[in-house]
């Protein structure tokens, strides 16, 4: 992976669900070497924005750019961007070794972070619990050789101990790529992010502190 600085930007987004305007005044910038957090209440459009950035044709209008060059159509090259959706994406019948090989990752390194995977020789994905499947998915996307990774709810259904390991991995990977992360566990987002955006009433704006989250009504106490 090169160490050239890259910039991912999105703006000009218009997204409607029926007669409801969900996103309309959005600007977000993610840079390599930084973790960018994305917060907002359920239903505000966080996941939709990530899907739009990844190329899903759900928006009326949008502009997504890397280094000023527009990304057109609904295809993103894996070297440019990878996306962790909320729903599982690994086919059940693939083996753990096959999945790691497809992402060009070493099993020994996975085991170094999550020793429990050493107890799963020759298993297929559907033989892992839901929690371990999610950990594997987060690991694959986070460690992939891509300029940018978009992580949607990476801490969901994961034990606190493993959440801390994933946070450590995010900080270790930060020098190699730009990381955009959204999760309802806002404390973790604030802990590891270099910059944070919040979506409210269809627009995005920067957040500097937990106090601002309180002022915006996102949290009741802190």
Backbone as CSV, one residue per row, in Angstrom:
resi,resn,N_x,N_y,N_z,CA_x,CA_y,CA_z,C_x,C_y,C_z
1,UNK,0.845,-1.196,0.000,0.000,0.000,0.000,0.880,1.246,0.000
2,UNK,0.600,2.176,-0.936,1.385,3.391,-0.963,0.987,4.294,0.193
3,UNK,1.835,5.295,0.454,1.562,6.246,1.523,1.188,7.618,0.965
4,UNK,0.780,7.669,-0.303,0.287,8.915,-0.866,-1.030,9.268,-0.185
5,UNK,-1.203,10.538,0.113,-2.443,10.965,0.743,-3.570,11.003,-0.287
6,UNK,-4.708,10.411,0.068,-5.877,10.394,-0.801,-7.062,10.981,-0.044
7,UNK,-7.999,11.533,-0.806,-9.171,12.177,-0.217,-10.428,11.622,-0.881
8,UNK,-11.361,11.151,-0.051,-12.673,10.700,-0.499,-13.701,11.736,-0.046
9,UNK,-14.510,12.231,-0.999,-15.511,13.244,-0.678,-16.865,12.841,-1.249
10,UNK,-17.907,13.253,-0.555,-19.272,13.066,-1.066,-20.068,14.327,-0.764
11,UNK,-20.830,14.777,-1.763,-21.754,15.885,-1.563,-22.800,15.831,-2.673
12,UNK,-23.660,16.829,-2.720,-24.688,16.881,-3.752,-25.669,15.727,-3.699
13,UNK,-25.873,15.169,-2.505,-26.732,13.991,-2.355,-28.181,14.422,-2.147
14,UNK,-29.061,13.824,-2.937,-30.498,13.949,-2.704,-31.065,12.547,-2.602
15,UNK,-31.618,12.219,-1.447,-32.175,10.888,-1.226,-33.569,11.014,-0.637
16,UNK,-34.528,10.402,-1.311,-35.912,10.388,-0.840,-36.351,8.960,-0.591
17,UNK,-37.132,8.757,0.463,-37.871,7.521,0.662,-39.350,7.872,0.609
18,UNK,-39.970,7.583,-0.518,-41.335,8.030,-0.717,-41.368,9.540,-0.807
19,UNK,-42.192,10.160,0.008,-42.268,11.625,0.029,-41.340,12.235,1.076
20,UNK,-40.567,11.395,1.756,-39.696,11.868,2.828,-38.292,12.133,2.296
21,UNK,-37.811,13.355,2.423,-36.441,13.705,2.037,-35.510,13.333,3.194
22,UNK,-34.660,12.322,2.955,-33.785,11.803,4.008,-32.454,12.533,4.038
23,UNK,-31.832,12.717,2.879,-30.548,13.408,2.791,-30.662,14.507,1.741
24,UNK,-30.165,15.697,2.083,-30.288,16.792,1.128,-29.155,17.805,1.214
25,UNK,-28.461,17.896,2.317,-27.410,18.902,2.464,-26.215,18.236,3.127
26,UNK,-25.522,17.405,2.344,-24.478,16.529,2.872,-23.119,16.922,2.301
27,UNK,-22.135,17.021,3.169,-20.732,17.031,2.748,-19.952,16.221,3.758
28,UNK,-19.150,15.312,3.241,-18.317,14.477,4.108,-16.987,14.244,3.403
29,UNK,-15.927,14.351,4.168,-14.582,14.112,3.636,-13.864,13.103,4.509
30,UNK,-13.277,12.109,3.871,-12.473,11.094,4.554,-11.098,11.085,3.902
31,UNK,-10.055,11.118,4.715,-8.687,11.175,4.209,-7.887,9.959,4.673
32,UNK,-6.966,9.528,3.828,-6.076,8.456,4.258,-5.220,8.960,5.419
33,UNK,-4.976,8.050,6.354,-4.245,8.420,7.552,-5.125,8.950,8.662
34,UNK,-6.455,8.936,8.433,-7.382,9.437,9.436,-8.571,8.504,9.587
35,UNK,-9.160,8.528,10.792,-10.432,7.854,11.053,-11.518,8.920,11.096
36,UNK,-12.538,8.738,10.282,-13.659,9.672,10.231,-14.890,8.989,10.797
37,UNK,-15.492,9.576,11.818,-16.687,9.026,12.432,-17.944,9.625,11.829
38,UNK,-19.001,8.836,11.818,-20.298,9.284,11.298,-21.371,8.878,12.300
39,UNK,-22.048,9.871,12.883,-23.053,9.621,13.910,-24.406,10.191,13.498
40,UNK,-25.424,9.733,14.150,-26.780,10.212,13.901,-27.779,9.203,14.428
41,UNK,-28.991,9.651,14.647,-30.031,8.771,15.175,-30.413,7.714,14.154
42,UNK,-31.013,6.635,14.629,-31.508,5.593,13.733,-32.463,6.204,12.711
43,UNK,-32.257,5.822,11.457,-33.131,6.305,10.394,-32.735,7.630,9.794
44,UNK,-31.618,8.212,10.251,-31.221,9.529,9.743,-30.540,9.452,8.381
45,UNK,-30.095,8.257,7.978,-29.480,8.114,6.660,-28.009,7.759,6.657
46,UNK,-27.454,7.375,7.803,-26.022,7.036,7.853,-25.686,5.867,6.930
47,UNK,-26.426,4.768,7.096,-26.162,3.593,6.259,-26.433,3.900,4.792
48,UNK,-27.480,4.654,4.537,-27.793,5.020,3.148,-26.649,5.820,2.538
49,UNK,-26.060,6.731,3.304,-24.948,7.516,2.784,-23.767,6.628,2.444
50,UNK,-23.451,5.672,3.301,-22.352,4.754,2.994,-22.653,3.949,1.732
51,UNK,-23.885,3.486,1.596,-24.261,2.722,0.409,-24.154,3.580,-0.850
52,UNK,-24.530,4.838,-0.736,-24.393,5.765,-1.866,-22.922,5.935,-2.231
53,UNK,-22.087,6.120,-1.237,-20.651,6.275,-1.497,-20.080,5.035,-2.167
54,UNK,-20.609,3.877,-1.801,-20.107,2.629,-2.368,-20.703,2.337,-3.742
55,UNK,-21.630,3.163,-4.184,-22.097,3.041,-5.551,-23.505,2.528,-5.734
56,UNK,-24.205,2.235,-4.642,-25.573,1.738,-4.814,-26.466,2.858,-5.355
57,UNK,-27.224,2.583,-6.403,-27.988,3.642,-7.089,-29.310,3.954,-6.398
58,UNK,-29.232,4.436,-5.157,-30.459,4.719,-4.406,-30.746,6.203,-4.305
59,UNK,-29.810,7.060,-4.708,-29.979,8.501,-4.558,-30.488,9.129,-5.850
60,UNK,-31.282,10.191,-5.704,-31.700,10.982,-6.855,-30.492,11.639,-7.504
61,UNK,-29.593,12.129,-6.681,-28.393,12.799,-7.179,-27.279,12.585,-6.168
62,UNK,-26.040,12.680,-6.630,-24.888,12.491,-5.735,-23.617,12.872,-6.471
63,UNK,-22.598,13.180,-5.711,-21.248,13.350,-6.240,-20.295,12.690,-5.263
64,UNK,-19.610,11.633,-5.733,-18.621,10.921,-4.929,-17.299,10.999,-5.674
65,UNK,-16.258,11.429,-4.968,-14.971,11.675,-5.634,-13.813,11.133,-4.802
66,UNK,-12.810,10.620,-5.490,-11.521,10.313,-4.873,-10.476,11.178,-5.555
67,UNK,-9.802,11.975,-4.750,-8.783,12.893,-5.262,-9.336,13.776,-6.376
68,UNK,-10.591,14.193,-6.227,-11.214,15.093,-7.181,-11.792,14.430,-8.412
69,UNK,-11.573,13.141,-8.585,-12.084,12.417,-9.744,-13.407,11.746,-9.379
70,UNK,-14.441,12.021,-10.159,-15.766,11.475,-9.871,-15.804,9.971,-10.069
71,UNK,-16.479,9.288,-9.142,-16.719,7.853,-9.264,-18.113,7.681,-9.842
72,UNK,-18.173,7.244,-11.080,-19.437,7.144,-11.779,-19.944,5.707,-11.765
73,UNK,-21.233,5.545,-11.923,-21.801,4.206,-11.976,-21.891,3.564,-10.611
74,UNK,-22.139,2.247,-10.613,-22.363,1.521,-9.362,-21.263,0.515,-9.078
75,UNK,-20.053,0.766,-9.590,-18.926,-0.140,-9.333,-17.805,0.630,-8.660
76,UNK,-17.257,0.044,-7.612,-16.088,0.595,-6.940,-14.974,-0.444,-6.981
77,UNK,-13.810,-0.059,-7.452,-12.688,-0.988,-7.505,-12.227,-1.285,-6.078
78,UNK,-11.997,-2.557,-5.751,-11.579,-2.890,-4.381,-10.312,-2.174,-3.933
79,UNK,-9.447,-1.796,-4.871,-8.248,-1.054,-4.484,-8.581,0.361,-4.026
80,UNK,-9.738,0.849,-4.453,-10.165,2.191,-4.047,-10.999,2.167,-2.775
81,UNK,-11.939,1.221,-2.685,-12.907,1.279,-1.594,-13.490,-0.097,-1.319
82,UNK,-13.644,-0.412,-0.045,-14.384,-1.594,0.390,-15.386,-1.176,1.462
83,UNK,-16.436,-1.974,1.562,-17.574,-1.586,2.411,-18.007,-2.760,3.271
84,UNK,-18.147,-2.496,4.571,-18.702,-3.464,5.510,-20.159,-3.109,5.751
85,UNK,-21.100,-3.868,5.183,-22.516,-3.577,5.428,-22.950,-4.126,6.782
86,UNK,-24.133,-3.756,7.215,-24.649,-4.299,8.470,-25.000,-5.779,8.340
87,UNK,-25.491,-6.186,7.192,-25.850,-7.589,6.997,-24.620,-8.398,6.592
88,UNK,-24.631,-9.694,6.885,-23.491,-10.546,6.589,-23.307,-10.664,5.083
89,UNK,-22.048,-10.826,4.667,-21.779,-10.871,3.228,-20.938,-12.068,2.796
90,UNK,-20.412,-12.855,3.741,-19.582,-13.997,3.363,-20.474,-15.207,3.111
91,UNK,-20.353,-15.863,1.961,-21.156,-17.067,1.697,-20.910,-18.150,2.740
92,UNK,-21.967,-18.791,3.186,-21.906,-19.740,4.295,-20.962,-20.906,4.053
93,UNK,-20.906,-21.398,2.839,-20.198,-22.653,2.589,-18.721,-22.479,2.264
94,UNK,-18.242,-21.246,2.260,-16.808,-21.041,2.062,-16.060,-21.406,3.341
95,UNK,-14.852,-21.914,3.178,-14.016,-22.213,4.338,-13.323,-20.942,4.811
96,UNK,-12.897,-20.950,6.073,-12.155,-19.821,6.620,-10.883,-19.579,5.819
97,UNK,-10.169,-20.654,5.483,-8.934,-20.504,4.716,-9.199,-19.898,3.350
98,UNK,-10.284,-20.318,2.705,-10.611,-19.776,1.375,-10.924,-18.288,1.455
99,UNK,-11.685,-17.886,2.467,-12.049,-16.476,2.607,-10.801,-15.621,2.822
100,UNK,-9.919,-16.062,3.693,-8.683,-15.316,3.941,-7.832,-15.238,2.681
101,UNK,-7.763,-16.338,1.935,-6.989,-16.344,0.695,-7.573,-15.375,-0.325
102,UNK,-8.897,-15.308,-0.402,-9.539,-14.392,-1.341,-9.189,-12.940,-1.039
103,UNK,-9.000,-12.622,0.236,-8.643,-11.261,0.630,-7.120,-11.081,0.757
104,UNK,-6.365,-12.104,0.395,-4.901,-12.079,0.439,-4.388,-11.771,1.842
105,UNK,-4.980,-12.439,2.813,-4.590,-12.255,4.211,-4.107,-13.578,4.798
106,UNK,-3.206,-13.470,5.767,-2.617,-14.647,6.395,-3.417,-15.062,7.625
107,UNK,-3.654,-16.354,7.748,-4.395,-16.859,8.895,-3.633,-16.630,10.197
108,UNK,-2.318,-16.715,10.137,-1.517,-16.542,11.350,-1.690,-15.147,11.944
109,UNK,-1.862,-14.154,11.084,-2.053,-12.793,11.591,-3.429,-12.638,12.216
110,UNK,-4.443,-13.250,11.602,-5.779,-13.238,12.202,-5.734,-13.860,13.593
111,UNK,-5.057,-14.990,13.724,-4.970,-15.688,15.003,-4.192,-14.870,16.031
112,UNK,-3.238,-14.074,15.559,-2.482,-13.232,16.484,-3.389,-12.221,17.185
113,UNK,-4.383,-11.737,16.475,-5.324,-10.776,17.063,-6.486,-11.472,17.763
114,UNK,-6.935,-12.574,17.168,-8.076,-13.315,17.706,-7.680,-14.794,17.808
115,UNK,-6.990,-15.175,18.912,-6.475,-16.543,19.031,-7.546,-17.618,18.900
116,UNK,-8.793,-17.262,19.181,-9.863,-18.249,19.115,-10.011,-18.848,17.722
117,UNK,-9.616,-18.113,16.692,-9.726,-18.657,15.339,-8.776,-19.841,15.126
118,UNK,-7.796,-19.994,15.989,-6.931,-21.161,15.912,-7.654,-22.440,16.294
119,UNK,-8.822,-22.293,16.927,-9.622,-23.457,17.305,-10.612,-23.854,16.219
120,UNK,-10.550,-23.160,15.059,-11.529,-23.395,14.005,-10.872,-23.918,12.731
121,UNK,-10.099,-25.006,12.782,-9.454,-25.483,11.552,-10.470,-26.106,10.605
122,UNK,-10.365,-25.719,9.340,-11.150,-26.331,8.255,-12.658,-26.149,8.406
123,UNK,-13.080,-25.177,9.194,-14.503,-24.943,9.339,-15.028,-24.083,8.194
124,UNK,-16.290,-24.257,7.873,-16.938,-23.349,6.944,-17.582,-22.216,7.725
125,UNK,-17.907,-21.137,7.018,-18.390,-19.927,7.679,-19.657,-20.184,8.484
126,UNK,-20.543,-21.029,7.971,-21.801,-21.258,8.690,-21.617,-22.052,9.978
127,UNK,-20.404,-22.560,10.216,-20.127,-23.251,11.473,-19.618,-22.296,12.561
128,UNK,-19.396,-21.044,12.190,-19.031,-20.019,13.168,-20.289,-19.386,13.739
129,UNK,-20.213,-18.950,14.989,-21.333,-18.215,15.569,-21.488,-16.878,14.859
130,UNK,-22.645,-16.247,15.053,-22.875,-14.946,14.439,-21.846,-13.914,14.861
131,UNK,-21.441,-13.954,16.142,-20.440,-13.006,16.625,-19.099,-13.183,15.963
132,UNK,-18.677,-14.432,15.799,-17.386,-14.682,15.157,-17.435,-14.392,13.662
133,UNK,-18.570,-14.621,13.041,-18.703,-14.238,11.643,-18.523,-12.728,11.484
134,UNK,-19.131,-11.967,12.403,-19.017,-10.509,12.311,-17.584,-10.054,12.540
135,UNK,-16.919,-10.641,13.507,-15.512,-10.298,13.752,-14.681,-10.560,12.504
136,UNK,-14.909,-11.691,11.867,-14.167,-12.022,10.655,-14.454,-11.014,9.545
137,UNK,-15.715,-10.648,9.368,-16.062,-9.683,8.326,-15.386,-8.338,8.572
138,UNK,-15.417,-7.871,9.814,-14.758,-6.605,10.143,-13.268,-6.707,9.848
139,UNK,-12.662,-7.800,10.245,-11.221,-7.989,10.032,-10.886,-7.978,8.540
140,UNK,-11.660,-8.687,7.741,-11.383,-8.769,6.304,-11.425,-7.396,5.643
141,UNK,-12.457,-6.632,5.930,-12.579,-5.314,5.306,-11.506,-4.366,5.830
142,UNK,-11.300,-4.395,7.135,-10.344,-3.469,7.741,-8.918,-3.724,7.264
143,UNK,-8.555,-4.987,7.090,-7.186,-5.334,6.697,-6.995,-5.384,5.183
144,UNK,-8.043,-5.192,4.420,-7.927,-5.285,2.967,-7.053,-4.167,2.414
145,UNK,-6.471,-4.443,1.260,-5.574,-3.487,0.612,-6.408,-2.523,-0.223
146,UNK,-6.890,-1.476,0.427,-7.767,-0.522,-0.218,-7.465,0.874,0.306
147,UNK,-7.693,1.884,-0.534,-7.444,3.259,-0.081,-8.399,3.660,1.031
148,UNK,-9.659,3.198,0.915,-10.680,3.587,1.890,-11.530,2.378,2.263
149,UNK,-11.914,2.327,3.542,-12.864,1.313,3.990,-13.995,1.998,4.734
150,UNK,-15.218,1.547,4.463,-16.415,2.077,5.091,-16.970,1.004,6.008
151,UNK,-17.049,1.281,7.291,-17.456,0.299,8.290,-18.789,0.713,8.899
152,UNK,-19.838,-0.067,8.614,-21.175,0.236,9.122,-21.496,-0.696,10.290
153,UNK,-21.558,-0.138,11.489,-21.850,-0.877,12.721,-20.868,-2.041,12.958
154,UNK,-19.565,-1.765,12.978,-18.604,-2.857,13.175,-18.574,-3.423,14.585
155,UNK,-19.126,-2.705,15.575,-19.079,-3.177,16.957,-20.350,-3.915,17.385
156,UNK,-21.332,-3.960,16.498,-22.608,-4.577,16.842,-22.462,-6.082,17.055
157,UNK,-23.071,-6.601,18.132,-23.082,-8.037,18.459,-21.687,-8.591,18.737
158,UNK,-20.775,-7.733,19.177,-19.410,-8.165,19.477,-19.117,-7.894,20.947
159,UNK,-18.458,-8.857,21.593,-18.132,-8.719,23.010,-17.208,-7.525,23.249
160,UNK,-17.334,-6.853,24.403,-16.508,-5.669,24.680,-15.012,-5.907,24.518
161,UNK,-14.518,-7.073,24.926,-13.096,-7.367,24.777,-12.682,-7.319,23.310
162,UNK,-13.503,-7.886,22.444,-13.175,-7.915,21.020,-13.384,-6.548,20.374
163,UNK,-14.313,-5.756,20.919,-14.457,-4.385,20.437,-13.155,-3.620,20.639
164,UNK,-12.527,-3.805,21.784,-11.266,-3.115,22.054,-10.174,-3.576,21.089
165,UNK,-10.157,-4.863,20.761,-9.178,-5.358,19.786,-9.420,-4.730,18.419
166,UNK,-10.677,-4.623,18.017,-10.999,-4.015,16.722,-10.609,-2.541,16.721
167,UNK,-10.827,-1.839,17.826,-10.401,-0.443,17.915,-8.883,-0.329,17.752
168,UNK,-8.148,-1.244,18.381,-6.692,-1.251,18.219,-6.309,-1.493,16.760
169,UNK,-7.021,-2.412,16.098,-6.750,-2.696,14.687,-7.029,-1.478,13.815
170,UNK,-8.103,-0.769,14.109,-8.422,0.438,13.345,-7.284,1.445,13.444
171,UNK,-6.774,1.649,14.640,-5.684,2.605,14.817,-4.397,2.122,14.155
172,UNK,-4.181,0.805,14.143,-3.000,0.270,13.462,-3.108,0.402,11.947
173,UNK,-4.318,0.264,11.412,-4.532,0.355,9.970,-4.644,1.792,9.477
174,UNK,-4.882,2.708,10.370,-5.100,4.106,9.977,-3.995,4.690,9.098
175,UNK,-2.707,4.407,9.358,-1.681,4.975,8.475,-1.750,4.469,7.038
176,UNK,-2.444,3.344,6.800,-2.444,2.716,5.478,-3.642,3.096,4.625
177,UNK,-4.679,3.689,5.223,-5.919,3.919,4.484,-6.772,4.955,5.197
178,UNK,-7.827,5.386,4.536,-8.831,6.215,5.182,-9.956,5.330,5.692
179,UNK,-10.415,5.573,6.901,-11.427,4.721,7.532,-12.626,5.578,7.911
180,UNK,-13.774,5.225,7.356,-15.039,5.863,7.725,-15.836,4.861,8.537
181,UNK,-16.287,5.259,9.722,-16.921,4.319,10.636,-18.167,4.929,11.253
182,UNK,-19.227,4.128,11.273,-20.473,4.539,11.915,-20.913,3.441,12.867
183,UNK,-21.358,3.820,14.044,-21.846,2.847,15.015,-22.665,3.601,16.059
184,UNK,-23.698,2.927,16.602,-24.508,3.574,17.626,-23.788,3.669,18.959
185,UNK,-22.676,2.936,19.113,-21.854,3.048,20.325,-20.926,4.246,20.156
186,UNK,-21.481,5.433,20.380,-20.798,6.667,20.016,-19.496,6.875,20.795
187,UNK,-19.411,6.309,22.023,-18.189,6.511,22.801,-16.968,5.976,22.060
188,UNK,-17.124,4.822,21.419,-16.004,4.232,20.677,-15.654,5.088,19.460
189,UNK,-16.670,5.626,18.793,-16.428,6.497,17.651,-15.639,7.734,18.077
190,UNK,-16.052,8.346,19.165,-15.371,9.547,19.639,-13.949,9.228,20.096
191,UNK,-13.748,8.028,20.653,-12.417,7.637,21.139,-11.386,7.584,20.021
192,UNK,-11.768,7.033,18.871,-10.763,6.694,17.857,-10.777,7.607,16.632
193,UNK,-11.748,8.513,16.535,-11.886,9.311,15.316,-11.052,10.588,15.367
194,UNK,-10.481,10.930,14.223,-9.780,12.205,14.078,-10.755,13.329,13.753
195,UNK,-11.867,12.973,13.103,-12.916,13.937,12.806,-14.247,13.192,12.825
196,UNK,-15.294,13.896,13.224,-16.607,13.261,13.348,-17.647,14.149,12.684
197,UNK,-18.514,13.521,11.890,-19.672,14.203,11.323,-20.939,13.638,11.955
198,UNK,-21.935,14.497,12.067,-23.249,14.058,12.511,-24.266,14.388,11.429
199,UNK,-25.217,13.476,11.218,-26.321,13.733,10.300,-27.574,14.011,11.123
200,UNK,-28.221,15.121,10.804,-29.464,15.484,11.489,-30.321,16.292,10.521
201,UNK,-31.580,15.908,10.395,-32.505,16.612,9.500,-31.970,16.701,8.070
202,UNK,-31.322,15.618,7.627,-30.880,15.534,6.247,-29.564,16.198,5.927
203,UNK,-28.958,16.862,6.890,-27.700,17.549,6.616,-26.586,17.021,7.512
204,UNK,-25.369,17.270,7.108,-24.216,16.825,7.891,-23.461,18.042,8.412
205,UNK,-22.867,17.873,9.588,-22.049,18.940,10.138,-21.017,18.335,11.084
206,UNK,-19.870,18.995,11.256,-18.812,18.442,12.107,-19.169,18.525,13.581
207,UNK,-18.698,17.536,14.319,-18.879,17.458,15.770,-17.488,17.404,16.405
208,UNK,-17.288,18.225,17.417,-15.974,18.290,18.058,-15.925,17.606,19.421
209,UNK,-17.078,17.393,20.060,-17.048,16.902,21.439,-18.331,16.160,21.761
210,UNK,-18.285,15.390,22.855,-19.478,14.720,23.352,-20.511,15.750,23.798
211,UNK,-20.056,16.890,24.304,-20.984,17.933,24.714,-21.841,18.405,23.535
212,UNK,-21.252,18.486,22.368,-22.022,18.884,21.194,-23.064,17.838,20.840
213,UNK,-22.741,16.567,21.034,-23.731,15.514,20.801,-24.924,15.703,21.730
214,UNK,-24.643,16.074,22.950,-25.715,16.343,23.914,-26.532,17.555,23.486
215,UNK,-25.845,18.599,23.050,-26.544,19.823,22.640,-27.448,19.564,21.432
216,UNK,-27.046,18.632,20.573,-27.835,18.303,19.387,-28.957,17.302,19.691
217,UNK,-29.047,16.855,20.939,-30.095,15.925,21.319,-29.810,14.490,20.967
218,UNK,-28.563,14.201,20.556,-28.215,12.833,20.194,-28.094,11.947,21.429
219,UNK,-27.595,12.512,22.524,-27.520,11.799,23.794,-28.158,12.672,24.863
220,UNK,-28.678,12.010,25.889,-29.382,12.733,26.954,-28.454,13.107,28.102
221,UNK,-27.430,12.308,28.327,-26.501,12.592,29.416,-25.131,12.085,29.028
222,UNK,-24.100,12.598,29.664,-22.732,12.187,29.379,-21.880,12.363,30.610
